[in-house]
Amino acid sequence: MELEEEWGAAAAVAEPDHRSSAPWEDPELSSLTRLVRTLRELLFRPGEFFENLGREGWAEPLAFALIVSSLGLLSALFWQFLVLAPTGGTPGDAAGLLPFRGLGPGLLLAMMAASPVLALANLGVGGICWWGSVALVGASRDFTPAWRIFCYAQGGMALALIPFFGMLVAGIWVLALMYCGVKQVYGISAGGSLVALAIYLALQVLLAMTLLLGLAGALAFLGFLLLLG
């Protein structure tokens, strides 16, 4: 019996610790404290954050990404609405800095209300694209580590709170965090990390073009049916 206990203790010591040191996953902290500390580490110490990031658990990163992405998207839409609403939807001098040019106040309000749904859809599609990208450069095919990197990289969306050009800064920082994450978590070279990022961006562009072409085709078919009617 004593021999079994000794072997059990030795196995527990030898087993690698996969627990994450991300503040967001610390149950002893309040929700606000976890959010603030995680954002602080992602924005100012991303290398250290991803170096200590565990590979297990998908729900906590999803909750974090959904909160930050929704708030970031809502902020970007709000700044554009603030510019367009007083002028009745006529673009002003600051319109060139806004990420959603051409959208009227009514559509902006609808998108603001749907921010969590839009953010969740973006996370789902983007997470799958990112998983495929890192797998193509030789990383593990396990979905969870790639998902955790992608979700925590959305911490860069907090920079969308910056008026007018915050969405641009946020997008760049999200990509930088994804690059840093794949290097630290998988130990991939800088070149391999850049290739993974390039594949991800190419997949995003391909999906966007496919969606636009599909929408254009559907509208054209609908117009043809109306003409026949």
JOMODA-V302148 format. One line per field, one symbol per residue. burial: I if it has 9 or more other C-alpha atoms within 8 Angstrom, else O. A space follows every 10 residues. Layout:
burial: ???
This chain:
burial: OOOOOOOOOO OOOOOOOOOI IIIIIIOOOO OOOIIOIIII IIIOIIIOII IIIIIIOIOI IIOIIIIIII IIIIIIIIII IOIIIOIOIO IOOIIOOIIO OOOOIOOIIO IIOOIIOIII OOIOOIIIII IOIIIOIOIO OOOIIIIIII IIIIIIIIII IOOIIIIIII IOIIIOIIII IIIIIOOIOO OIIIIIIOII OOIIOOOOOO OOOOOOOOOO OOOOOOOOO
